Amino acid sequence: MKAIYISGIALIVMGAAVLAFDHYSYTTTDKILQIGPLTATAQQTHTVSLPPILGWLLIGGGACVLAFGALTNKD
């Protein structure tokens, strides 16, 4: 039964993180040109936006997992 509680809490924590950090960015390095030993590269920043509904769904799912886990607890 502890796995149910841990997964419910993990869902709630992930949902709160999505609500707190609604986007994240990462940088990639692309090779633009290579002529013999000479290489030209460019760094490009990508931003991924996360919708707030995703955070609320994760929190709601975690709450449901905790509630149903408590209802089915036979200990």
N, C-alpha and C positions, 0 to 999 in steps of 0.2 A: 504494500500500500504506500510505502514511502515514495516509490517511483511516481505515483500519481500526484502526490503533493509537490514533489520536486519539479515535475513537468508543468504543473499549474503555476507555480511561482516563477519558473523560467519564462513562461508565456507572458505573465504580467510584467516582468522586468524588461523583456524585449519590447513589449508594447509601450512602456514608459520611455524606453530609449528612442523608439521611433518618434514619439511625440516630442521629445526633448531635442533630438537631432533630426530635423526634417529633411536634410540633404547631406550628402557627403561627396567629397571630391577626391580624385586620384589623378596622378600624373603618369603619362606614358612617354617613352622616348622612342621616336621613330627614325629609322635611317632614311634620309631623303636622297642622298647621292653618294655613290662610291666610285671613285675613279682611281684605280691602282691602290696605293696606300692611303690616299686621301678619302676621308669620310665626312659627310655633313649630316648632322642629326638635328632634330627639332623636338622640343618638349611640348606636349599638349596636355592641358588640364581638362578633365572630363568631370562633369557634375551630374550626380544621380539624385533626383528628387523623390522622396517617399511621401505618399499621400497620408494625411492625418487619419483617414478612415482605417488604414492598415493598423495603426497603433491602437485605435479603439477596438478593432476586431480582435487583435491579440490580447488586449486586456480583458475583453468580454469572454473570449475563449478560455483564458486562464482562470477567470472567476467561475465559469461553468465547470471546468475540470475540477477545481477545488470543491465546488458545491456538490457535484455528483460523486466525487471521491469520498466526501464526508457522509453522503447518504448510503453509499454501498459499503462503508467500513463496517466489518463484522467483528472487529477486535473488541 
